[in-house]
Amino acid sequence: MSAEATPKSGASRWIDRRVPFLVLSAALYLAACLLPALLFHTGSNGYGKAGPTFRGTGYESVGGAALLFTGVFGIVQGNFAVLANPALWLSWLFFVLRLDRGAIICSTAALLLAMCTFQLVFQQYYFDEGGVRGGYLKYPEIGFYLWLASMTLILFLSIRARRKVSARSGGGLAS
C-alpha cells in the first residue's frame, strides 16, 4: 500500500485544516510589520508663557516593525497596545493545539489591547529619547488594519471551530 493510499490520522487531518489559516494570519502579521502602520502629526515640544507647547512641523509615517520594537516604551506611559502581540502569539499556539477557548480569549484580549493604539490621538508618541520630537496619531494606515485582520481571523476561526465541536457534542458554546 502506498503512502498516498493510507488514511490520515485524526491529528494530521486537523493540522492540515488549521495550518493554512495560521499561515495566513502570520502572513497578515508579517505584512503589518513591513508596511506603514500609523501616520503621526509631528512636531517639537517647547515651553512658552502658557506652559508646554506643541508646534506641528508635518507628518511622519511609522512602520509596524518600528512600533513593535519601540512599543515597549509605551507601557511606561500607560499605552498597552504592544501587549496585543504576545496575546496574538498565544492565540496562534492555542489555535494550532485546538484549544479553541484559549484562542478565543487570547485573540479577544489582543483585539482589545490593540484598541489602546487610539490613545495616541491624545497621548503623545515620542520619536526620540529626549521627548523633543513627538507626534499625535492622525490616522491608522494599512499595516494597522492588517494587524487587526490577523487577530480577527484567528478569533473568527476559533469561534467557528468551537461552535462545530459544540454542535457535534449536542451542547452550547459554553459547554
C-alpha positions in Angstrom: 0.0 0.0 0.0 1.5 3.4 -0.9 1.7 6.3 1.4 -0.9 8.2 -0.6 -3.5 5.4 -0.1 -3.1 5.3 3.7 -5.7 7.3 5.5 -4.5 10.2 7.5 -4.7 10.1 11.3 -7.1 12.4 13.1 -4.2 14.6 14.3 -2.8 15.2 10.9 -6.3 16.0 9.5 -6.9 18.9 11.8 -3.3 20.2 11.4 -3.9 20.1 7.6 -7.0 22.3 8.1 -5.7 24.7 10.6 -2.2 25.4 9.5 -3.1 27.3 6.3 -5.2 29.7 8.3 -2.4 30.1 10.8 0.0 30.8 7.9 -2.5 33.3 6.6 -2.7 35.1 10.0 1.1 35.1 10.3 1.4 36.5 6.8 -1.0 39.3 7.6 1.0 40.0 10.7 4.3 40.0 8.8 2.8 42.3 6.2 1.7 44.6 9.0 5.2 44.7 10.3 6.6 45.6 6.9 4.1 48.2 5.9 3.3 51.7 7.3 1.1 51.3 10.3 0.4 54.8 11.8 0.6 58.3 10.5 1.5 60.9 13.1 1.2 64.7 13.1 4.7 65.5 14.2 6.2 68.5 15.9 8.5 69.6 18.6 7.8 70.3 22.2 8.7 73.7 23.7 7.8 75.9 26.6 6.1 79.2 26.3 4.5 81.6 28.7 1.4 79.4 28.9 3.5 76.3 29.7 4.3 73.3 27.5 3.5 73.8 23.8 3.5 71.6 20.7 4.5 73.1 17.4 3.5 71.0 14.5 6.0 70.5 11.7 4.5 67.9 9.4 3.5 64.3 9.2 5.5 61.1 9.7 4.5 57.5 8.9 5.8 54.8 11.2 6.1 51.2 10.2 4.7 48.2 12.1 8.1 46.7 13.0 9.3 50.1 14.5 6.1 50.2 16.6 6.6 46.5 17.6 10.1 47.2 18.9 9.6 50.7 20.4 6.1 49.9 21.7 7.6 48.5 24.9 8.3 52.1 25.9 4.6 52.9 25.6 3.9 50.7 28.6 5.8 53.2 30.7 3.3 55.9 29.5 0.3 53.7 30.1 -0.3 52.6 26.5 -0.6 48.8 26.4 -1.2 48.3 22.7 2.1 46.4 22.3 0.8 43.7 24.6 -1.6 42.7 21.9 1.4 41.0 20.1 2.1 38.3 22.8 -1.7 37.8 23.2 -1.8 37.1 19.4 1.2 34.8 19.5 -0.5 32.8 22.3 -3.8 32.7 20.3 -1.8 31.2 17.4 -0.4 28.5 19.7 -3.8 27.7 21.2 -5.4 27.6 17.7 -3.0 25.1 16.4 -3.3 22.9 19.5 -7.1 23.0 19.1 -7.5 24.8 22.4 -10.3 27.0 21.0 -11.4 28.6 24.2 -7.8 29.8 24.9 -7.5 31.0 21.3 -10.8 32.9 21.7 -9.8 34.5 25.0 -6.3 35.5 23.7 -7.4 36.8 20.4 -10.2 38.8 22.0 -7.6 40.2 24.5 -5.3 41.0 21.6 -8.0 43.0 19.8 -9.0 44.9 22.9 -5.3 45.7 23.7 -4.8 46.8 20.1 -7.5 49.4 20.6 -5.2 51.2 23.0 -3.5 52.5 19.8 -6.2 55.1 19.6 -5.0 56.5 22.8 -2.2 58.1 20.7 -4.8 60.6 19.4 -4.5 62.3 22.8 -1.3 60.9 24.2 2.0 62.0 22.5 4.2 59.4 20.8 7.9 60.3 21.2 10.3 59.9 18.3 13.4 60.5 20.4 14.6 59.7 23.9 14.7 63.4 25.0 11.0 64.0 24.3 11.7 66.8 22.0 10.2 65.3 18.8 6.8 63.8 19.2 3.6 63.3 17.4 -0.1 62.6 17.8 -1.9 59.9 15.8 -3.5 61.4 12.7 -4.9 58.1 11.4 -4.0 54.4 11.1 -2.6 53.1 7.9 -2.7 49.7 6.1 -0.3 48.0 8.4 -2.6 48.6 11.4 -5.6 47.2 9.6 -3.6 44.0 8.6 -2.5 43.6 12.2 -6.1 43.7 13.3 -7.1 41.3 10.5 -4.5 38.7 11.7 -6.2 38.8 15.2 -9.7 38.8 13.9 -9.1 35.9 11.6 -7.9 33.7 14.5 -10.9 34.9 16.7 -13.4 34.1 13.9 -12.0 30.7 13.1 -11.7 29.7 16.8 -15.3 30.6 17.4 -16.4 28.7 14.3 -14.4 25.6 15.4 -15.8 25.8 18.9 -19.3 26.0 17.6 -18.8 23.0 15.3 -17.5 21.0 18.3 -20.4 22.1 20.4 -22.9 21.2 17.7 -21.4 17.7 17.3 -21.5 17.1 21.1 -25.0 18.5 21.4 -24.0 21.3 23.8 -24.0 25.0 23.6 -21.0 27.3 23.2 -20.4 27.3 27.0 -20.3 23.5 27.4 
